[in-house]
Amino acid sequence: MAPEWTKLCDICRQQIQPRGWSTHRKACERNMEKKRRDEAVASAIRAKVDDDRMFTKDDIKVEHHPNSGIKAKVYAFEDFQRNPMAATSDPPPNKKPWLPFKSRLEFEVAQIALEAALNNDQTDRLIKICCQCAIGNDKFTFENHKDIHRKWDAASQRVTGFTKEVISMTYEDKSWDFEVYYRDLWEWAADLLRDPRLFPHLTFDAQRLSKFDGEKFVRFIDEPYTADAFWDLQSQLPEGAKPLTFILYADKTKLSTSGTAKAYPVVARLANLPTDIRNGEGIGGGYVVGWLPVVKEDKEFAKKPGWVNFKNKVWHQAFLRILASLTSKSKTGQWFECLDRLSRWFFPSILILSADYEEQCVMSLTRGVRSLWPCPICLVPRDALSDVSTRYPLRTSKDSQAIINLARTKHTLEEREKTLKEYGLRDVDNSLWLIQHTDVHRALSYDKLHFRDGGLFDDHLWVEFQKYLNDLGRDVVSHIDKRFKEFPRWRNQKHPNQVMDIAFTDSSIPENISKMILYAAHDVVTEEDCPLGYLLLQCIRLYIEVDMYASLEVHTSDTIREGRNVVQMFSVFLKQYIDKTADIEDKGWNFPKLHMDAHLFDDIEAKGATRNYNTKPNEKMHGSLKDSYLLRTNFRNVAEQILRINHWQLIAEDIHRRLIDFDEYLRLQTQDQFDAADDALDATDDAVIPLAGLFHVKVGSKQPPLTFESVENIYRSDDAFSNLHIRLNDFLNDFLPAINIPLPQGKRIRLRASDQITEFRFLKVNYESMVDWRQHTDYLRCSPQFFGAPRFDCVFIRVTPTKVIFGCLPFLFECTVGKHTFPLALVHPYDAPTGIRLRKDKNFNLFRVRARTRAQSQFFSVRSIIRGALLVPDGPSDYLVVDTVDTDMFVRMREMHLEAGHLVRA
């Protein structure tokens, strides 16, 4: 079925159906005009107030780099928009966007064959069927798969394609030829600059953003162009010049399950685009821009020290081909006429290198984990990697180049190697040195995927903790597995079973285990029975807190300070554990992925949130390449075949998007008749129409109506439902006057047992994140049978303007009183006193709540629900709040810890 087209209202940012567009638009314009008048009044009032009180809480200040010539400006929070440029006026779309295909039908058939990875025989059969069924005006002229291939090739010029080049290298008088494939990086970036859908989202000037907290403006950082490195880069450029900043990723991957076939893709993203686009799929997201050669091991040379240098030299010679189009432009700049008819002087730079530790060593030409100085970013000694509290001198490209040049002045190979080993460098020219305003050691970035989930926790903390669980006996191991199996469900959180024996196939498994293990083990790994395991569990809790700070989508100067403090605390607790186990085991803790925490918040200050340089979205692209290998190649000379499919996929995406634009254009041509009908309705009713989605909650999974008597009978064993309609009468008689709705006929409400209500088993809650101040959504269940098991989710509920409690949702329903229908929730409140805080709750930073009796369940409007919450039972009536489900929950719970008087680590 074709998608139902909607139109985006640029005022309220909602997707609106064609029918009702005019009415909605006029209502929006009226509301906007009222908002402008109110703001004018507010501005006039603010103008009369003295300088230190002229701003309103949550106002956003935007300061552009001085070279931009743009003055600083303060926006009301609701007026602040991230897109710095006005959208260009789009010309009417091409009336035949499917070209060079002869018809839309032929393109869509070719697109299906490409997406489904049909082989040639399957494609021929599909074409035969389409020929037999073709009707209507669209021509269908394909005869076999070769016709489709010719059309894809004819469309190839839409996107900058791949170039193949052979580089010849010698080692000890033996020669090798290596194939490298690459897109012209400048032309690829120019494709994005010319795209009318992307151009309005591009940011070319560094910004410093801050939010008014009622007393002062507090700086916040999220995108690369709001952080320090982008600002510093623009400061190095001539006045009026603009940074065009690249994010490059490279990593080997196995194409075959046996590992004999490998790929080495290079992925590029443009840091001038916002994260939602840059890390997304499709146009503006990641592009494969290179395919590096994988040097096969040669038994004749494998153990020779120079062989590793040779492999690094091959890498950099191949990478230089990818960078070639940027080298001269990075020095002199390049003028480019943009879609707004303004010519800009761009200086390309590699702002971010996204890679795991092994690739970072190749990129920086450092000697790796066994060298005297294993870190590619600083000069930390090999035996001090576990201590992140000490700062060491930073490497720079200038210093590295000088050291290599010094080594090359030595007369013997031994003297040269000695000089290089003293700094952990290799005798190879770095391809990235040729890009002006790029320091490879500063561009290398913290990789949350490999340094934490797939490194520190997976290979070290979890392996170590499993030993203590196994030492405690089979019953404890079984208990842990049972806890994981029974762990309450939460959207997008995996629930691994048999965690004590699990083999990790992807990083999401250790990530989820790390967030759940504390709640599964806190009562079995006790300070008395297993003191070392208890101390290690404290380390794991601190590891998770660092991880949550590292995951924040927006950072303020406060969260960066707090995050640094938690890193230091983790280091202190881990050192205690290392010291106490030094005589028991020979476990080594001096490894680079642990040390990288020392650079985590430096990278955030320099390049923004970690999602800007996390390798996760890049590694996700490996899946498509592996599919192409398995389904679309003959397993010989696969690089060219895989990259051809990759290029066709980009072309298909481009044509598909143009078809969407074309369909929208045609739909708007017929909009006049709908507008005329809407205008006629508008003329009879001038009242403001409430905007859809005004309320932040929506109920779903509607059930057949039931009488109160039936509901009470179904749940007769549950005290929460006793005297349901009588208690509801009391609630409604207080609730309606409180929201300024008069009681029907001025009389108290008296619902009867025979009156009906409608049950719902799903609740969608939109809430504003405390981290990035954007709308996020929870999908909550209130069902006795959801995928074979009961599920009753928990929520935050606002009881008063200053009081928030937790509760469980036993029942959601709508109740009609007079002319009004009210969506209500029966909530089991978890706000009973918990007494003196337990020692383990302090040690593990746990937030404990206690349920009241089921008979004390209360009614609330569903609009009192702030968002969902994940709670884990700890005894008959106690629950622990899981603060690691997302960043908003983590920050929200930190605030609740403070309000409860708990000592907060940061």
ZAFI-292712 format. One line per field, with one value per residue (C-alpha): residue number from 1; y, z, x. Coordinates in steps of 0.5 Angstrom, whole numbers. Layout:
! ZAFI-292712
i = [NUM|...]
Y = [Y|...]
Z = [Z|...]
X = [X|...]
END
This chain:
! ZAFI-292712
i = [1|2|3|4|5|6|7|8|9|10|11|12|13|14|15|16|17|18|19|20|21|22|23|24|25|26|27|28|29|30|31|32|33|34|35|36|37|38|39|40|41|42|43|44|45|46|47|48|49|50|51|52|53|54|55|56|57|58|59|60|61|62|63|64|65|66|67|68|69|70|71|72|73|74|75|76|77|78|79|80|81|82|83|84|85|86|87|88|89|90|91|92|93|94|95|96|97|98|99|100|101|102|103|104|105|106|107|108|109|110|111|112|113|114|115|116|117|118|119|120|121|122|123|124|125|126|127|128|129|130|131|132|133|134|135|136|137|138|139|140|141|142|143|144|145|146|147|148|149|150|151|152|153|154|155|156|157|158|159|160|161|162|163|164|165|166|167|168|169|170|171|172|173|174|175|176|177|178|179|180|181|182|183|184|185|186|187|188|189|190|191|192|193|194|195|196|197|198|199|200|201|202|203|204|205|206|207|208|209|210|211|212|213|214|215|216|217|218|219|220|221|222|223|224|225|226|227|228|229|230|231|232|233|234|235|236|237|238|239|240|241|242|243|244|245|246|247|248|249|250|251|252|253|254|255|256|257|258|259|260|261|262|263|264|265|266|267|268|269|270|271|272|273|274|275|276|277|278|279|280|281|282|283|284|285|286|287|288|289|290|291|292|293|294|295|296|297|298|299|300|301|302|303|304|305|306|307|308|309|310|311|312|313|314|315|316|317|318|319|320|321|322|323|324|325|326|327|328|329|330|331|332|333|334|335|336|337|338|339|340|341|342|343|344|345|346|347|348|349|350|351|352|353|354|355|356|357|358|359|360|361|362|363|364|365|366|367|368|369|370|371|372|373|374|375|376|377|378|379|380|381|382|383|384|385|386|387|388|389|390|391|392|393|394|395|396|397|398|399|400|401|402|403|404|405|406|407|408|409|410|411|412|413|414|415|416|417|418|419|420|421|422|423|424|425|426|427|428|429|430|431|432|433|434|435|436|437|438|439|440|441|442|443|444|445|446|447|448|449|450|451|452|453|454|455|456|457|458|459|460|461|462|463|464|465|466|467|468|469|470|471|472|473|474|475|476|477|478|479|480|481|482|483|484|485|486|487|488|489|490|491|492|493|494|495|496|497|498|499|500|501|502|503|504|505|506|507|508|509|510|511|512|513|514|515|516|517|518|519|520|521|522|523|524|525|526|527|528|529|530|531|532|533|534|535|536|537|538|539|540|541|542|543|544|545|546|547|548|549|550|551|552|553|554|555|556|557|558|559|560|561|562|563|564|565|566|567|568|569|570|571|572|573|574|575|576|577|578|579|580|581|582|583|584|585|586|587|588|589|590|591|592|593|594|595|596|597|598|599|600|601|602|603|604|605|606|607|608|609|610|611|612|613|614|615|616|617|618|619|620|621|622|623|624|625|626|627|628|629|630|631|632|633|634|635|636|637|638|639|640|641|642|643|644|645|646|647|648|649|650|651|652|653|654|655|656|657|658|659|660|661|662|663|664|665|666|667|668|669|670|671|672|673|674|675|676|677|678|679|680|681|682|683|684|685|686|687|688|689|690|691|692|693|694|695|696|697|698|699|700|701|702|703|704|705|706|707|708|709|710|711|712|713|714|715|716|717|718|719|720|721|722|723|724|725|726|727|728|729|730|731|732|733|734|735|736|737|738|739|740|741|742|743|744|745|746|747|748|749|750|751|752|753|754|755|756|757|758|759|760|761|762|763|764|765|766|767|768|769|770|771|772|773|774|775|776|777|778|779|780|781|782|783|784|785|786|787|788|789|790|791|792|793|794|795|796|797|798|799|800|801|802|803|804|805|806|807|808|809|810|811|812|813|814|815|816|817|818|819|820|821|822|823|824|825|826|827|828|829|830|831|832|833|834|835|836|837|838|839|840|841|842|843|844|845|846|847|848|849|850|851|852|853|854|855|856|857|858|859|860|861|862|863|864|865|866|867|868|869|870|871|872|873|874|875|876|877|878|879|880|881|882|883|884|885|886|887|888|889|890|891|892|893|894|895|896|897|898|899|900|901|902|903|904|905|906]
Y = [0|7|12|17|23|29|36|39|45|50|53|48|42|37|33|35|31|34|35|40|43|50|50|48|53|59|57|56|63|66|63|65|72|72|69|75|80|77|77|84|86|81|85|92|89|86|93|97|92|93|89|84|82|83|75|70|63|58|64|62|66|64|67|66|66|74|72|71|78|76|79|75|74|72|68|66|58|57|61|58|54|50|51|58|59|60|55|56|57|50|50|46|39|35|32|26|24|17|18|15|10|10|10|10|3|1|5|2|-5|-4|-1|-7|-12|-8|-8|-15|-17|-21|-25|-24|-30|-28|-21|-24|-28|-21|-18|-23|-23|-15|-16|-20|-16|-9|-4|3|9|7|3|-3|-5|-9|-15|-18|-16|-13|-7|-6|-5|-1|4|4|5|11|14|14|21|23|22|22|15|11|11|5|6|1|3|-1|-2|-5|-9|-12|-12|-15|-11|-11|-8|-6|-3|2|5|12|18|25|28|35|33|28|34|39|34|35|43|43|39|43|39|39|46|49|45|46|51|54|58|56|58|58|57|58|57|62|59|65|68|67|64|57|54|48|43|38|39|39|47|49|46|49|45|48|55|54|52|58|62|60|61|68|73|71|64|58|51|45|39|32|26|20|13|7|-1|-8|-12|-20|-21|-28|-32|-36|-29|-31|-25|-18|-11|-4|1|8|12|20|25|32|35|42|38|36|30|27|28|26|20|18|13|16|23|27|21|16|15|10|14|9|2|0|-6|-11|-13|-21|-24|-26|-32|-30|-23|-23|-24|-18|-11|-7|-11|-8|-1|-3|-5|2|5|2|4|11|11|8|13|19|17|19|25|28|32|36|37|43|46|46|51|56|54|54|58|55|58|55|55|61|65|67|64|62|61|54|51|43|40|33|35|28|21|16|9|4|3|-1|3|10|7|6|13|16|11|10|3|0|-3|-6|0|4|10|6|12|15|22|23|21|16|11|4|2|8|7|5|11|16|22|24|28|27|31|31|29|33|32|38|34|27|30|33|26|22|27|27|19|20|23|18|14|7|3|1|9|11|5|7|14|13|7|13|16|10|12|9|11|12|19|20|22|26|31|34|37|44|45|38|35|27|27|32|29|22|21|17|11|9|3|0|3|2|-3|-8|-6|-4|-8|-14|-16|-14|-12|-17|-23|-21|-20|-27|-30|-28|-30|-37|-38|-36|-43|-46|-43|-36|-37|-40|-34|-29|-32|-32|-25|-23|-27|-24|-17|-12|-10|-4|-1|-2|-6|-13|-18|-23|-30|-35|-29|-33|-37|-32|-31|-24|-23|-15|-10|-8|-15|-13|-6|-8|-13|-7|-3|-9|-13|-9|-10|-17|-18|-13|-17|-24|-21|-18|-14|-19|-26|-23|-16|-16|-18|-12|-7|-9|-8|-1|0|-3|2|8|5|6|13|15|11|15|22|20|18|25|28|35|37|44|46|43|36|36|38|32|27|29|28|21|19|20|17|11|11|11|5|1|3|0|-6|-7|-6|-11|-17|-15|-21|-26|-26|-23|-19|-13|-7|-3|-3|3|3|4|10|13|15|21|24|23|30|33|31|33|40|40|36|36|30|23|21|25|21|14|8|5|8|7|0|-1|0|-6|-10|-8|-9|-16|-17|-15|-20|-26|-24|-20|-22|-28|-28|-26|-19|-17|-10|-7|-11|-9|-2|-2|-4|1|6|4|4|12|13|9|13|20|18|15|22|26|22|24|31|30|27|32|37|34|33|41|42|39|42|48|44|42|49|52|47|48|56|55|51|57|62|59|58|63|59|57|50|46|44|36|33|39|34|30|23|19|12|6|-1|0|-5|-6|-2|-5|-4|-2|-8|-12|-9|-10|-17|-19|-16|-18|-21|-14|-9|-4|-5|-5|0|2|7|10|12|15|19|22|23|26|31|34|34|37|44|44|44|49|44|45|39|37|41|43|37|32|26|19|14|7|0|-1|5|4|5|4|0|2|-2|2|9|14|19|25|29|34|31|34|33|36|39|36|31|24|19|13|7|4|-2|-4|-11|-17|-21|-18|-23|-28|-25|-19|-12|-6|-1|4|12|19|22|30|30|37|43|41|34|28|20|14|9|3|3|-3|0|6|8|13|15|20|25|29|32|31|25|24|19|17|12|8|8|4|9|8|13|10|12|8|9|10|9|3|2|-2|4|9|5|3|10|6|10|6|7|3|1|3|-2|-4|-1|5|6|13|16|21|24|21|28|28|23|26|20|12|9|2|-1|-7|-11|-12|-15|-15|-8|-5|-3|0|5|4|10|8|6|13|20|23|18|19|26|26|21|25|31|27|24|31|33|27|29|24|25|25|23|29]
Z = [0|-2|4|6|4|9|9|14|17|18|24|29|25|25|19|17|12|6|8|14|12|11|17|21|18|19|26|27|24|29|35|32|31|39|41|37|41|47|46|44|51|54|51|52|60|59|56|62|67|69|65|70|70|62|60|62|64|59|54|49|47|40|39|32|31|30|23|21|22|25|32|38|39|45|43|47|48|44|38|38|32|30|22|21|14|11|6|-1|-5|-9|-17|-19|-19|-25|-28|-30|-24|-25|-31|-34|-33|-38|-33|-26|-26|-29|-24|-18|-21|-21|-14|-11|-15|-12|-5|-5|-7|-13|-17|-25|-26|-20|-24|-30|-28|-24|-31|-34|-29|-30|-37|-37|-32|-35|-36|-36|-39|-36|-41|-39|-44|-39|-42|-38|-32|-37|-38|-31|-30|-36|-33|-26|-30|-34|-27|-24|-25|-20|-15|-15|-17|-15|-18|-18|-18|-17|-12|-13|-7|-5|1|1|-7|-7|-11|-9|-13|-9|-11|-8|-9|-7|-9|-10|-3|-5|-11|-6|-1|-7|-8|-1|-2|-8|-5|-4|2|6|5|10|15|14|19|16|22|29|35|42|45|52|56|62|68|72|74|68|62|62|56|52|47|42|35|33|31|38|41|41|36|30|33|34|27|24|28|24|17|14|15|12|10|12|15|11|16|15|19|17|19|17|20|17|17|15|9|10|17|16|16|9|5|9|7|9|8|9|11|11|14|14|21|18|18|25|28|26|19|19|23|20|13|6|4|8|12|12|5|3|0|0|0|3|1|6|6|7|11|8|12|9|12|18|24|21|25|18|15|20|18|11|12|15|9|4|9|8|1|0|4|1|-5|-2|1|-5|-7|-1|0|-4|-2|5|4|-1|0|-5|-7|-8|-10|-6|-7|-4|-9|-4|-6|0|1|4|7|8|14|18|24|27|26|28|29|35|38|33|27|31|32|24|23|28|26|34|35|39|46|47|46|51|50|47|47|40|44|49|52|58|60|59|66|68|63|69|73|69|74|72|66|61|55|49|42|36|29|29|34|31|24|28|31|25|21|27|27|19|21|25|21|23|23|30|32|28|31|38|37|35|40|45|43|40|33|26|21|16|13|15|10|14|15|8|10|13|20|21|27|27|34|36|30|34|38|44|41|46|42|43|49|53|51|47|51|58|60|56|56|63|68|66|66|72|76|73|77|83|81|80|86|90|87|82|86|85|78|77|81|76|70|73|75|68|65|70|69|67|60|57|50|46|51|50|55|54|58|61|61|65|59|53|48|45|38|38|43|45|49|54|54|56|61|64|65|69|73|79|80|79|83|89|94|93|92|99|103|108|104|98|99|93|89|92|91|84|83|86|80|75|78|77|70|68|71|67|61|62|62|56|53|54|47|50|55|59|63|69|66|64|71|74|69|70|77|76|72|78|83|78|78|85|86|81|84|91|87|83|90|94|88|87|91|89|81|76|72|68|68|64|57|53|53|60|59|54|59|61|54|54|57|53|46|49|50|43|38|42|44|43|38|33|33|36|31|32|26|21|23|22|15|15|14|7|5|8|4|-2|-2|0|-5|-11|-12|-15|-9|-14|-14|-10|-8|-15|-15|-8|-9|-15|-11|-6|-11|-15|-8|-7|-14|-12|-6|-10|-15|-10|-6|-12|-13|-6|-8|-15|-11|-6|-12|-16|-9|-8|-15|-13|-6|-8|-8|-1|1|-2|2|8|7|7|14|16|15|19|25|27|33|34|33|38|35|34|39|44|50|51|52|48|50|45|45|46|49|49|54|61|67|73|76|71|72|79|78|74|79|85|88|87|92|88|84|90|90|84|82|89|89|82|84|90|85|80|85|87|80|75|80|80|72|72|69|73|75|71|73|79|83|85|81|83|78|78|78|71|68|63|62|56|58|54|55|51|53|49|53|50|54|54|55|61|57|50|51|45|45|46|47|52|50|56|57|62|60|63|57|53|48|53|60|64|63|68|67|72|71|74|76|78|84|85|82|86|88|83|85|82|81|77|72|74|69|64|62|59|63|60|65|62|55|57|57|61|60|67|70|76|79|85|88|90|95|102|107|106|113|114|107|107|106|100|97|98|96|89|89|88|89|93|93|97|95|99|99|93|97|97|89|87|80|76|70|65|63|70|68|66|63|64|69|69|76|79|85|91|96|97|97|95|88|85|80|74|72|66|61|58|59|61|66|69|69|72|78|79|81|85|89|91|93|97|101|98|97|90|87|82]
X = [0|3|4|-1|2|2|5|9|7|13|9|8|12|7|5|-2|-7|-9|-16|-16|-10|-13|-16|-10|-6|-10|-11|-3|-3|-7|-4|3|0|-2|5|8|4|5|13|12|9|14|20|17|17|24|27|25|28|36|41|42|35|33|33|28|29|31|33|38|44|48|55|58|65|68|70|63|61|54|52|50|43|39|32|26|27|21|23|30|32|38|38|42|40|33|31|32|26|25|24|18|21|23|16|20|24|25|30|34|29|24|18|16|14|21|25|21|22|29|29|26|31|36|33|32|39|35|41|40|36|31|31|29|23|21|21|18|12|12|11|5|2|4|-2|-4|0|7|12|15|21|26|27|33|37|42|37|37|44|45|40|43|50|46|44|51|53|48|52|60|62|68|75|80|87|93|99|105|110|116|119|126|126|119|114|106|100|95|88|85|78|75|70|73|72|71|66|62|62|60|54|51|52|48|43|37|34|41|43|38|41|48|52|59|60|63|57|58|51|48|42|40|39|35|42|47|48|51|54|52|55|52|54|61|60|58|65|72|75|71|72|79|79|75|80|86|83|83|77|71|73|69|71|68|69|70|69|72|72|76|76|77|71|70|65|65|63|70|74|77|74|75|73|76|71|72|66|65|60|60|61|57|51|47|47|40|42|49|48|42|41|40|42|46|48|55|57|63|68|74|76|83|87|88|95|95|101|107|110|117|116|111|116|120|120|120|114|109|112|111|103|102|106|101|95|97|99|92|89|92|89|82|85|88|83|83|90|91|84|86|92|89|81|76|70|64|57|52|44|43|47|52|60|63|71|71|77|76|79|79|76|74|77|72|76|77|84|88|86|87|94|95|92|97|103|104|106|100|99|106|110|113|107|101|96|96|93|98|105|102|107|105|105|101|95|90|91|87|88|94|95|101|103|99|102|102|103|108|112|111|113|119|121|121|125|130|130|132|138|141|146|144|137|138|139|133|129|131|129|122|121|122|116|112|112|113|118|112|110|103|98|94|100|98|91|92|89|89|92|91|92|87|82|83|76|73|70|65|63|70|73|67|62|66|72|73|66|66|73|75|70|65|70|72|66|63|69|66|59|62|66|59|56|51|45|48|49|42|39|43|40|33|34|36|30|25|28|22|21|23|23|29|33|35|34|39|38|43|48|53|54|53|58|57|56|55|56|49|49|55|52|45|48|52|46|42|48|47|40|41|47|46|43|47|54|55|60|60|60|64|68|72|66|62|68|68|61|62|67|61|56|61|63|56|55|61|58|51|55|59|52|49|46|48|53|53|59|56|55|62|65|61|63|70|69|66|72|76|72|72|79|80|75|79|85|83|81|87|91|87|87|95|97|91|91|96|90|93|89|94|91|89|82|82|86|82|77|82|81|73|71|77|74|67|69|73|68|61|57|60|55|59|65|62|64|57|53|59|59|52|54|58|51|50|57|56|49|52|58|54|48|51|58|61|66|72|74|69|71|69|62|60|62|58|52|53|53|47|43|45|42|36|35|36|31|26|27|26|19|17|18|14|8|8|8|2|-2|-1|-4|-10|-10|-14|-21|-20|-18|-24|-28|-24|-25|-33|-33|-28|-33|-38|-34|-28|-26|-19|-18|-14|-8|-7|-2|-3|-3|3|-1|-5|-9|-9|-11|-18|-22|-30|-34|-35|-39|-36|-40|-36|-29|-30|-32|-26|-21|-25|-18|-15|-16|-14|-21|-25|-31|-28|-34|-35|-28|-28|-34|-30|-24|-29|-33|-26|-22|-27|-28|-20|-20|-25|-31|-37|-41|-47|-53|-49|-50|-45|-43|-46|-44|-47|-45|-49|-45|-40|-33|-28|-21|-15|-8|-3|-1|4|7|11|16|21|28|32|38|37|30|27|21|22|17|15|11|7|3|-2|-4|-6|-3|2|6|4|5|2|6|4|9|11|11|13|7|6|2|3|7|13|12|13|12|13|7|5|-1|-6|-12|-13|-20|-24|-30|-36|-39|-44|-41|-34|-30|-24|-18|-16|-11|-12|-5|-2|3|10|11|11|16|23|26|33|37|41|48|48|44|49|55|51|47|41|34|29|22|16|9|3|-2|-6|-12|-9|-9|-11|-14|-10|-12|-7|-4|-1|4|10|14|15|20|23|23|26|23|27|23|15|14|20|23|29|29|33|36|40|35|36|40|34|32|39|39|32|34|40|35|31|37|39|32|32|38|42|50|51|57|59]
END
